[in-house]
């Protein structure tokens, strides 16, 4: 949500009226940045805390079919319930900007009520021969037909997972059902902004002209605010060497106590001070932690990450972008979705050790990640990547690119 709010704020600065349709618990974030909010009746926090949410987000698997089944069940449960509220938006805008999950729904709104459609992506989903731009590329650092074929197959599977919401929206609007793989076709054909740094994702030459890599979309830099709102954190940071950050963001879990034990044991073994983000997983809830560890709730990444000696995270697109922008070594414990891709890209850029998957998380594997943050050359390379990312203005580039793509 944060990158999309940043993009919306950029459009509003350019003179457009922007409304963000989001689950109701994001309304304060949206309105705090001067945008109108159309809140849906569901709350993301409820989704994360549900049994299905914890099962889907809190683990990973060596069986892709299981992850796809859980994604399909999640979309069928929550996306279909939102279909009437999505359908009610038909005719309310000149331009509908969808995320990757809502491509079919936004296309149906345009078909029923007019307007234009633009896709805002936070990861590369267009098939390409370029392995560095392939979420599921079997040949990661080269160009190969296998990468393009893998991307096409992945999109066909995702089309099946996302179909339920699009079909439900079309029923609400009185439209005929779309083709079986309409999501994959519409994703490829719709003008798209990819909110990723070109330093991290150089644009492949075989992508269509209507796909623009703009740079990451960050909210206004918060580094100048200081830590006055977080006095305990400021005191902890000043008390010793820069700590590592460990947090899994919105990845909720069924076994927060076991995960906390693993994290604390690995930190003790590595001898590192740490800031642990409680997050949706509830890390360190009702657990006594040593003095070398500080547990925090939400702190802006742009404020915290540059003051850390390294970042261990779940590999989400926004968190990865923030860690790379901070210019500090980072690594991912990838849970699902595009997270293995982001963990892989961090390593390929030389900005951190190779990622692990959530089901591979042990004291030994996490200790290896922590130690890998200080491997020779990684700090220097992370600093180089960070300087390049900070020099980009992804929001301004996206606003200009949208004008070009939409004519």
Phi and psi in degrees as a GROMACS rama.xvg file:
@    title "Ramachandran Plot"
@    xaxis  label "Phi"
@    yaxis  label "Psi"
@TYPE xy
-58.2755  -46.1619  UNK-2
-60.9093  -37.9592  UNK-3
-71.7576  -34.2404  UNK-4
-65.0551  -40.6948  UNK-5
-61.2622  -41.9916  UNK-6
-64.6359  -43.5266  UNK-7
-61.0078  -40.2208  UNK-8
-63.933  -35.7722  UNK-9
-64.7621  -41.4786  UNK-10
-64.4094  -39.1764  UNK-11
-66.5383  -38.6067  UNK-12
-62.4937  -27.3994  UNK-13
-82.8724  2.42509  UNK-14
104.479  6.9199  UNK-15
-94.9913  156.241  UNK-16
-92.5182  125.448  UNK-17
-123.057  130.515  UNK-18
-121.467  133.242  UNK-19
-105.355  120.724  UNK-20
-93.2423  118.885  UNK-21
-152.765  165.401  UNK-22
-60.4338  151.307  UNK-23
-63.5555  -25.5908  UNK-24
-74.7104  -8.65823  UNK-25
-93.1402  -2.54676  UNK-26
-56.0121  -43.1416  UNK-27
-60.9538  -38.4028  UNK-28
-63.1492  -43.9879  UNK-29
-64.7213  -51.8864  UNK-30
-70.2659  -27.3314  UNK-31
-62.2535  -22.2158  UNK-32
-105.95  22.1856  UNK-33
78.5084  15.1131  UNK-34
-103.495  150.282  UNK-35
-74.7045  148.715  UNK-36
-123.815  134.556  UNK-37
-109.438  95.8891  UNK-38
-80.2811  132.85  UNK-39
-80.717  164.129  UNK-40
-74.9775  -21.2421  UNK-41
-88.1731  162.437  UNK-42
-120.543  134.539  UNK-43
-61.3554  -36.4827  UNK-44
-58.8137  -37.4994  UNK-45
-65.9882  -39.7763  UNK-46
-61.9685  -45.788  UNK-47
-63.8502  -34.6734  UNK-48
-84.4615  -9.97249  UNK-49
-69.3921  161.418  UNK-50
-60.8481  -41.8844  UNK-51
-65.521  -41.918  UNK-52
-61.6429  -44.1945  UNK-53
-65.6422  -37.4662  UNK-54
-68.0245  -42.0244  UNK-55
-71.0096  -45.4721  UNK-56
-91.7691  -24.116  UNK-57
-86.5303  0.748133  UNK-58
-144.661  -178.832  UNK-59
-142.496  174.764  UNK-60
-148.972  151.546  UNK-61
-81.6599  0.401646  UNK-62
-109.942  100.379  UNK-63
-57.7226  -31.2841  UNK-64
-61.1775  -36.0632  UNK-65
-65.9888  -44.9683  UNK-66
-61.478  -39.7958  UNK-67
-66.6611  -38.234  UNK-68
-63.3979  -42.6672  UNK-69
-66.4412  -39.4399  UNK-70
-62.0066  -45.1534  UNK-71
-60.9476  -42.0451  UNK-72
-65.5894  -38.6738  UNK-73
-64.1407  -46.2736  UNK-74
-63.6399  -43.366  UNK-75
-64.89  -32.0359  UNK-76
-79.3895  -50.5522  UNK-77
-96.8134  -38.3517  UNK-78
-65.8897  -42.925  UNK-79
-64.5067  -36.772  UNK-80
-62.8497  -27.66  UNK-81
-86.9443  -7.92915  UNK-82
-54.1526  -44.2344  UNK-83
-61.7814  -36.8616  UNK-84
-72.0502  -33.5563  UNK-85
-68.9227  -45.0399  UNK-86
-60.9374  -30.3536  UNK-87
-65.5757  -13.5441  UNK-88
-82.3643  -8.31007  UNK-89
-57.2429  132.899  UNK-90
81.7581  6.45956  UNK-91
-97.5262  -4.67519  UNK-92
-147.593  155.044  UNK-93
-81.466  -26.8462  UNK-94
-138.684  126.639  UNK-95
-105.303  125.815  UNK-96
-109.149  115.263  UNK-97
-105.179  156.14  UNK-98
-86.2448  -173.644  UNK-99
-68.3975  -30.7382  UNK-100
-74.8626  -25.9721  UNK-101
-111.575  24.6878  UNK-102
-59.4445  -49.6886  UNK-103
-62.9105  -43.0742  UNK-104
-62.1209  -44.9604  UNK-105
-66.7785  -38.7243  UNK-106
-62.2258  -36.7066  UNK-107
-68.8085  -37.3101  UNK-108
-60.5317  -42.6027  UNK-109
-66.5908  -41.7779  UNK-110
-62.4447  -37.1167  UNK-111
-84.119  -36.705  UNK-112
-126.486  3.78686  UNK-113
86.6883  175.487  UNK-114
107.374  -173.617  UNK-115
-120.048  165.93  UNK-116
-133.248  130.818  UNK-117
-131.389  139.208  UNK-118
-102.075  130.148  UNK-119
-108.293  111.005  UNK-120
-108.413  144.607  UNK-121
-111.229  9.45731  UNK-122
-155.847  159.099  UNK-123
-82.6764  113.522  UNK-124
-112.468  -4.30175  UNK-125
-80.5041  129.883  UNK-126
-57.7675  141.031  UNK-127
-156.735  154.283  UNK-128
-72.8049  -20.0713  UNK-129
-77.8888  115.301  UNK-130
-64.5743  -31.4815  UNK-131
-69.8088  -13.5034  UNK-132
-112.57  17.1318  UNK-133
-111.791  118.179  UNK-134
-60.6691  -34.4742  UNK-135
-116.455  29.6214  UNK-136
-64.26  123.981  UNK-137
-75.9259  -17.7735  UNK-138
-121.819  80.3034  UNK-139
-60.7996  -40.4331  UNK-140
-108.323  23.8154  UNK-141
-140.334  176.663  UNK-142
-104.361  132.827  UNK-143
-158.665  146.514  UNK-144
-61.4016  -25.3479  UNK-145
-65.4485  -35.144  UNK-146
-64.5681  -44.8027  UNK-147
-64.4215  -44.1593  UNK-148
-62.0192  -40.8213  UNK-149
-62.3149  -41.3964  UNK-150
-64.4388  -39.1137  UNK-151
-65.5076  -44.2404  UNK-152
-63.3242  -43.2988  UNK-153
-58.9434  -43.894  UNK-154
-65.9154  -33.4141  UNK-155
-64.3092  -42.2792  UNK-156
-65.7408  -43.2047  UNK-157
-63.2997  -34.8184  UNK-158
-59.2295  -38.5373  UNK-159
-67.4405  -37.4916  UNK-160
-69.7174  -37.1011  UNK-161
-89.2443  -6.8177  UNK-162
-63.6492  -35.2413  UNK-163
-57.6782  -42.9046  UNK-164
-66.1963  -46.8215  UNK-165
-59.5209  -42.6365  UNK-166
-63.7869  -39.5654  UNK-167
-66.708  -39.8706  UNK-168
-63.1035  -42.2835  UNK-169
-63.9641  -38.0852  UNK-170
-62.6391  -42.5449  UNK-171
-61.9297  -33.3403  UNK-172
-89.2814  -1.99996  UNK-173
74.095  25.723  UNK-174
-97.8994  153.263  UNK-175
-67.7906  151.757  UNK-176
-57.296  145.836  UNK-177
-80.1133  169.451  UNK-178
-58.3717  161.525  UNK-179
-57.2272  -41.649  UNK-180
-112.841  41.0921  UNK-181
-62.1891  -34.624  UNK-182
-58.4933  -46.2299  UNK-183
-64.3761  -40.5245  UNK-184
-68.1122  -45.2891  UNK-185
-66.1664  -36.0428  UNK-186
-59.4934  -44.2116  UNK-187
-72.278  -33.0653  UNK-188
-90.0292  -20.0772  UNK-189
-83.7755  137.69  UNK-190
-53.3422  136.88  UNK-191
-136.002  137.91  UNK-192
-104.932  129.259  UNK-193
-107.983  107.529  UNK-194
-82.7807  64.1272  UNK-195
-133.887  144.724  UNK-196
-62.7753  133.256  UNK-197
-65.5242  -16.4158  UNK-198
-65.9831  -36.3994  UNK-199
-88.4417  -35.5528  UNK-200
-130.228  81.1946  UNK-201
-59.9266  134.482  UNK-202
-65.2715  124.294  UNK-203
-67.912  146.027  UNK-204
-72.5576  -18.4457  UNK-205
-96.9672  8.71461  UNK-206
-77.0418  148.653  UNK-207
-64.8511  158.406  UNK-208
-64.45  -21.8014  UNK-209
-87.1129  17.1198  UNK-210
-115.81  121.601  UNK-211
-118.072  128.663  UNK-212
-91.5784  115.411  UNK-213
-104.746  -18.6778  UNK-214
103.589  158.041  UNK-215
-70.5082  153.556  UNK-216
-104.74  104.862  UNK-217
-107.963  145.291  UNK-218
-66.7892  162.549  UNK-219
-48.4224  139.136  UNK-220
-55.8514  127.699  UNK-221
-100.989  1.32755  UNK-222
-61.0589  -31.369  UNK-223
-73.7968  -11.8028  UNK-224
-72.4521  -23.5111  UNK-225
72.4203  -173.46  UNK-226
-109.224  27.8037  UNK-227
-61.3776  -28.6259  UNK-228
-83.0821  -4.82996  UNK-229
-133.308  65.5392  UNK-230
-61.2515  -39.0934  UNK-231
-63.7728  -39.484  UNK-232
-65.9292  -43.3149  UNK-233
-60.5165  -41.4939  UNK-234
-65.4612  -40.9491  UNK-235
-65.8868  -43.5131  UNK-236
-62.729  -34.8673  UNK-237
-79.0408  -10.7338  UNK-238
-88.2494  -2.24092  UNK-239
-175.986  -164.917  UNK-240
-66.2982  157.462  UNK-241
-55.4812  128.367  UNK-242
-79.9822  167.512  UNK-243
-89.5709  151.974  UNK-244
-101.418  135.527  UNK-245
-130.644  121.999  UNK-246
-168.012  148.573  UNK-247
-117  21.8426  UNK-248
54.0166  -125.892  UNK-249
-87.86  10.3115  UNK-250
-80.4753  95.9993  UNK-251
-72.1698  172.281  UNK-252
-155.875  151.832  UNK-253
-85.8674  -15.9858  UNK-254
-129.55  56.3914  UNK-255
-61.5981  -36.2098  UNK-256
-66.1843  -43.0032  UNK-257
-65.8275  -41.1027  UNK-258
-63.7828  -41.1223  UNK-259
-60.5321  -43.7107  UNK-260
-60.2645  -41.2927  UNK-261
-63.1366  -45.7464  UNK-262
-62.9965  -46.932  UNK-263
-66.477  -37.7601  UNK-264
-66.9749  -40.4518  UNK-265
-66.6932  -39.3222  UNK-266
-63.1459  -42.1601  UNK-267
-63.5665  -40.952  UNK-268
-66.9301  -35.8363  UNK-269
-83.2543  -14.9799  UNK-270
72.0188  25.9636  UNK-271
-101.762  140.941  UNK-272
-70.6375  153.646  UNK-273
-152.061  148.029  UNK-274
-105.62  118.285  UNK-275
-105.747  123.647  UNK-276
-86.5738  124.057  UNK-277
-60.4598  -50.8971  UNK-278
59.6855  -171.278  UNK-279
-68.085  -21.1068  UNK-280
-75.9535  -13.7713  UNK-281
68.372  37.7535  UNK-282
-60.3131  133.901  UNK-283
65.1833  18.7963  UNK-284
-65.3618  125.392  UNK-285
56.9943  32.6514  UNK-286
-125.341  133.104  UNK-287
-76.3997  131.072  UNK-288
-115.61  153.38  UNK-289
-69.4582  165.7  UNK-290
-65.6649  -19.1475  UNK-291
-79.8176  -1.76227  UNK-292
-124.601  132.706  UNK-293
-116.485  128.523  UNK-294
-97.7875  129.879  UNK-295
-127.414  157.028  UNK-296
-90.3101  -154.287  UNK-297
-64.4439  127.498  UNK-298
-131.369  133.167  UNK-299
-54.4627  128.614  UNK-300
-59.4778  -37.127  UNK-301
-65.5548  -19.3191  UNK-302
-89.5407  -38.9439  UNK-303
-91.2137  -47.05  UNK-304
-57.1805  -41.3541  UNK-305
-62.9263  -16.5363  UNK-306
-98.2432  7.79073  UNK-307
-103.372  157.602  UNK-308
-85.4326  -6.53792  UNK-309
173.307  163.962  UNK-310
-134.431  122.929  UNK-311
-108.839  121.164  UNK-312
-142.764  -176.869  UNK-313
-86.4212  -7.30797  UNK-314
87.466  17.1984  UNK-315
-63.7383  152.451  UNK-316
-58.7933  -46.47  UNK-317
-68.3745  -41.1842  UNK-318
-67.5006  -40.0097  UNK-319
-60.4045  -45.8473  UNK-320
-60.712  -40.8025  UNK-321
-66.8031  -39.6354  UNK-322
-66.9889  -42.7045  UNK-323
-65.5874  -40.121  UNK-324
-63.4084  -34.6438  UNK-325
-66.8322  -20.7004  UNK-326
76.1329  24.9485  UNK-327
-115.742  154.439  UNK-328
-59.1188  145.088  UNK-329
-148.408  164.196  UNK-330
-157.47  156.362  UNK-331
-114.717  140.147  UNK-332
-103.735  89.9292  UNK-333
-76.7266  129.531  UNK-334
-94.8043  -55.4159  UNK-335
-161.1  178.074  UNK-336
61.2896  -131.678  UNK-337
-85.2426  1.31576  UNK-338
-62.7386  -40.5844  UNK-339
-58.8797  -35.2003  UNK-340
-62.1962  -46.8257  UNK-341
-66.4611  -38.4771  UNK-342
-61.0043  -39.9286  UNK-343
-64.6551  -41.8169  UNK-344
-66.83  -38.104  UNK-345
-55.1363  -46.5726  UNK-346
-68.2446  -42.0715  UNK-347
-64.1115  -30.2887  UNK-348
-77.3545  -9.40962  UNK-349
80.9664  13.7795  UNK-350
-95.8041  4.83126  UNK-351
178.309  170.666  UNK-352
-71.7101  167.44  UNK-353
-63.2111  144.196  UNK-354
-73.8434  166.684  UNK-355
-122.542  163.654  UNK-356
-92.9403  159.17  UNK-357
-58.3075  -38.0814  UNK-358
-74.3336  -6.85704  UNK-359
-98.6015  3.00924  UNK-360
-72.0984  114.782  UNK-361
-136.768  172.112  UNK-362
-58.5046  -43.2183  UNK-363
-66.6641  -45.0207  UNK-364
-68.4984  -38.0541  UNK-365
-70.1547  -37.1604  UNK-366
-60.3257  -39.0167  UNK-367
-62.0469  -40.2432  UNK-368
-64.3133  -45.1626  UNK-369
-60.8697  -44.6209  UNK-370
-66.1406  -34.7154  UNK-371
-66.7917  -21.2264  UNK-372
-61.9436  -26.2253  UNK-373
-106.352  18.5441  UNK-374
-64.2072  152.254  UNK-375
-55.5428  133.185  UNK-376
86.6056  -16.4489  UNK-377
-70.5285  -42.8338  UNK-378
-60.9504  -41.5813  UNK-379
-65.8806  -43.4773  UNK-380
-67.9508  -40.0866  UNK-381
-60.8546  -39.4386  UNK-382
-65.0437  -38.8185  UNK-383
-63.9625  -46.2735  UNK-384
-62.0699  -43.9348  UNK-385
-59.8488  -41.2825  UNK-386
-63.2006  -39.5334  UNK-387
-68.9991  -41.3112  UNK-388
-65.9572  -40.7072  UNK-389
-66.6773  -22.5625  UNK-390
-79.865  -9.76783  UNK-391
-90.6834  151.214  UNK-392
-122.126  84.3882  UNK-393
-64.0598  -36.4868  UNK-394
-65.9202  -48.8994  UNK-395
-61.7737  -41.0432  UNK-396
-63.2827  -39.1878  UNK-397
-66.1505  -41.2  UNK-398
-61.7506  -43.6574  UNK-399
-67.2456  -41.2075  UNK-400
-64.7685  -36.5567  UNK-401
-62.204  -41.8377  UNK-402
-57.8307  -41.6367  UNK-403
-68.9211  -45.1253  UNK-404
-67.0862  -32.6577  UNK-405
-92.9424  -0.868888  UNK-406
